[in-house]
Amino acid sequence: MRLAQKLNLKDGMKVRVIGKPAGINLDDVVVTSSAKADAILVFVKTLADVDNMCGPVVEAAKADRLAWIGYPKARQLGTDLNRDILWRHLLKQQIQGVRQVPIDDVWSAIRFRPGK
């Protein structure tokens, strides 16, 4: 399955990507620098990165736009993150994780939507 399909991107949708690590293949994802993109994908390695970089994800999720956070899979790249930590941490921002997808062998992504 191609990355755009995993991220629920329809034809013509553009994604604002923040913090993309070297070596990540965005495959068929159409990237834009616009803050008004159809979707956002922010890559983080640590919980501190989440606090420092994920404001745009929180805003997009609260607006019910496609909002994704990419993070290293458990015990990869020295991360202190995993799915459960991200979900619990961002619930404090009134957004909730709804779906997790693999990006590659090292990275996964979680989609966030407005919290209940």
C-alpha angles and dihedrals in degrees: 000000000000120000096245089056092048089053092050092244116161123210111291096017114136126212130209106218121199126187098003109183120228111265097032110129110213088193109189098354113127106223127206134173092219117122086214095061120143090246141008132217118188121185118212133175102189141027088252088058089054091056093044101041111026102078091103091051091052091050093048093046092050088051087050093242120141104283121179135176118201116206138166116268115253115300093006123124092358093287125170090202137095134160095273095048091051093047094049094043095052094045083076086065091053094252126112135206113245107169140018125203134176117246095185139320092300106029135059130179133214124204117221129202135177112301124241 
